[in-house]
């Protein structure tokens, strides 16, 4: 690539290693000292690190860009956010304490910005209360997919009326920007609470999980799957010990032709279910898995599946079993661990049958924790698959049992038929009736020994058959 | 407000870890390049977001058609080609076409762009943005002095001696600094474009 004929090859070896990246620090210093005076080697180094044409293209392009810093991704995002707030067209207000007005509300501050919009804190004059106004970001308001999703979010959430789900006061559009109005909740998110206090007490974990389960039950009964259950979406109001599920941002009717097909990520990787991670169809049981992850996080401070990259997290969610909670938090009761384990089953059919079933189980657990003397711990029933397995096993036992009985009956009969002939040969013709009787006693004994062996083999075969069936069943 | 991520199942679909790494590195830069090109061509932020997502989506869909080969560098090279074709095609189409997205875009990936002149210009613009995005990334990666040694001697065309005096370092370190930067720049640029050297 480079002509070096007329170059003094004094430092060629060091330059080669500098380019390869195999040079030591001390050697680099030596090379730099040499370059102090040797322009030829400087030239060689320059030519070897990139082709002349690449140097000149670089110069040409970078020279023409005065506003290089704009490229910075963080800056772009920050600009996007500021712009989003700036672009929400606030009308002037008379109240000096307010930022402006939007959709008839006096806006006092920006609460935050979520996946698709800005959340403003507003004052509802007519009803004399604070509200949270979620405005679809101008960036998305002109995007039909985003707009549709926002509409859907609003309608979906508004349809669920439950004390554990943040209510939707109204949905409207202001200056072309769709927005929805929710009650303003003063308090912290479960995320914050976990960061501050994990591990939570067993009672508050049960209390919080129970309320989430009830909220989910209400949503699921409307045919809605939240799809993004995570600590940040659980609000804990300051005043009451009530838990609110918020941000049905990605909620959609389970039978709705969905938008995720357009390649948009749905859900937060750490709390995603395996079926979500794989991009498969999901139903209400995806929320149960996510709730299991939330319970796990409450108990030990972090979600069950962690990794450096989001790919790593996804891989773990789909392929690996979580580390048992009692290993992470040795003091935790086993029964709590088994609830979480059940929720974190990879196969949706192995989880609780519904949010309602989970809620009633949690309720009983809570009763036990509060009054251990008078209330016993509820039994965690077997999962659907375990029941199926038991059914298979029982069926197999019956089949094998019948087969053995049949074989025994047959052989007994054979003995009964053959015995006289043998007896005849054995020169004892005078006892024609006795032999079957005597024969009968030892034969079952032998038969049972033999059948035990047979049983062992049969069981092995059964086990492998069950394994195969299980695999098929899982698939 | 950043554009939503490409869906996680895509990452799971790319089985080879080296390819996955290639995609992750590629995707971050490519996203910025498309967005900047769109803005540079007078699109609104919202439309640019839309376009970015559609182009990324069409490229990610095309990944399913990539057939792994024994040659390791192939995925990167293939991605580079598809990426440039995708953006050129996206930009030569009218907004109405774009709004439909999806299958049309995928077909478009394999069509020859219609207007030769436009294509040429778009490819130059693309290279331009690739360099800028890569440079911005490296500016954050390198020590400010190292970056300045490169910037002043190469881009601003100042003499080695002047820059050495200004930055208070040796001539030798100016040489090594700018060479380190250009080597990395080439690596980064090559992820998305041949950098005019191939």
Boltz contact constraints between the chains, C-beta under 6 A:
constraints:
  - contact:
      token1: [A, 32]
      token2: [B, 170]
      max_distance: 6.0
  - contact:
      token1: [A, 32]
      token2: [B, 172]
      max_distance: 6.0
  - contact:
      token1: [A, 32]
      token2: [B, 173]
      max_distance: 6.0
  - contact:
      token1: [A, 32]
      token2: [B, 176]
      max_distance: 6.0
  - contact:
      token1: [A, 35]
      token2: [B, 172]
      max_distance: 6.0
  - contact:
      token1: [A, 35]
      token2: [B, 175]
      max_distance: 6.0
  - contact:
      token1: [A, 36]
      token2: [B, 170]
      max_distance: 6.0
  - contact:
      token1: [A, 36]
      token2: [B, 171]
      max_distance: 6.0
  - contact:
      token1: [A, 36]
      token2: [B, 172]
      max_distance: 6.0
  - contact:
      token1: [A, 42]
      token2: [B, 175]
      max_distance: 6.0
  - contact:
      token1: [A, 45]
      token2: [B, 175]
      max_distance: 6.0
  - contact:
      token1: [A, 45]
      token2: [B, 179]
      max_distance: 6.0
  - contact:
      token1: [A, 49]
      token2: [B, 179]
      max_distance: 6.0
  - contact:
      token1: [A, 49]
      token2: [B, 182]
      max_distance: 6.0
  - contact:
      token1: [A, 49]
      token2: [B, 183]
      max_distance: 6.0
  - contact:
      token1: [A, 50]
      token2: [B, 182]
      max_distance: 6.0
  - contact:
      token1: [A, 50]
      token2: [B, 186]
      max_distance: 6.0
  - contact:
      token1: [A, 51]
      token2: [B, 197]
      max_distance: 6.0
  - contact:
      token1: [A, 53]
      token2: [B, 197]
      max_distance: 6.0
  - contact:
      token1: [A, 54]
      token2: [B, 195]
      max_distance: 6.0
  - contact:
      token1: [A, 54]
      token2: [B, 197]
      max_distance: 6.0
  - contact:
      token1: [A, 57]
      token2: [B, 196]
      max_distance: 6.0
  - contact:
      token1: [A, 59]
      token2: [B, 154]
      max_distance: 6.0
  - contact:
      token1: [A, 59]
      token2: [B, 155]
      max_distance: 6.0
  - contact:
      token1: [A, 61]
      token2: [B, 128]
      max_distance: 6.0
  - contact:
      token1: [A, 61]
      token2: [B, 131]
      max_distance: 6.0
  - contact:
      token1: [A, 62]
      token2: [B, 135]
      max_distance: 6.0
  - contact:
      token1: [A, 62]
      token2: [B, 155]
      max_distance: 6.0
  - contact:
      token1: [A, 63]
      token2: [B, 155]
      max_distance: 6.0
  - contact:
      token1: [A, 65]
      token2: [B, 132]
      max_distance: 6.0
  - contact:
      token1: [A, 71]
      token2: [B, 132]
      max_distance: 6.0
  - contact:
      token1: [A, 71]
      token2: [B, 133]
      max_distance: 6.0
  - contact:
      token1: [A, 71]
      token2: [B, 136]
      max_distance: 6.0
  - contact:
      token1: [A, 72]
      token2: [B, 136]
      max_distance: 6.0
  - contact:
      token1: [A, 77]
      token2: [B, 2]
      max_distance: 6.0
  - contact:
      token1: [A, 80]
      token2: [B, 1]
      max_distance: 6.0
  - contact:
      token1: [A, 84]
      token2: [B, 1]
      max_distance: 6.0
  - contact:
      token1: [A, 137]
      token2: [B, 1]
      max_distance: 6.0
  - contact:
      token1: [A, 139]
      token2: [B, 1]
      max_distance: 6.0
  - contact:
      token1: [A, 139]
      token2: [B, 45]
      max_distance: 6.0
  - contact:
      token1: [A, 139]
      token2: [B, 46]
      max_distance: 6.0
  - contact:
      token1: [A, 139]
      token2: [B, 49]
      max_distance: 6.0
  - contact:
      token1: [A, 142]
      token2: [B, 46]
      max_distance: 6.0
  - contact:
      token1: [A, 143]
      token2: [B, 46]
      max_distance: 6.0
  - contact:
      token1: [A, 143]
      token2: [B, 50]
      max_distance: 6.0
  - contact:
      token1: [A, 263]
      token2: [B, 6]
      max_distance: 6.0
  - contact:
      token1: [A, 263]
      token2: [B, 7]
      max_distance: 6.0
  - contact:
      token1: [A, 263]
      token2: [B, 57]
      max_distance: 6.0
  - contact:
      token1: [A, 264]
      token2: [B, 4]
      max_distance: 6.0
  - contact:
      token1: [A, 265]
      token2: [B, 4]
      max_distance: 6.0
  - contact:
      token1: [A, 265]
      token2: [B, 5]
      max_distance: 6.0
  - contact:
      token1: [A, 265]
      token2: [B, 7]
      max_distance: 6.0
  - contact:
      token1: [A, 265]
      token2: [B, 8]
      max_distance: 6.0
  - contact:
      token1: [A, 277]
      token2: [B, 8]
      max_distance: 6.0
  - contact:
      token1: [A, 278]
      token2: [B, 9]
      max_distance: 6.0
  - contact:
      token1: [A, 279]
      token2: [B, 9]
      max_distance: 6.0
  - contact:
      token1: [A, 311]
      token2: [B, 11]
      max_distance: 6.0
  - contact:
      token1: [A, 314]
      token2: [B, 8]
      max_distance: 6.0
  - contact:
      token1: [A, 314]
      token2: [B, 12]
      max_distance: 6.0
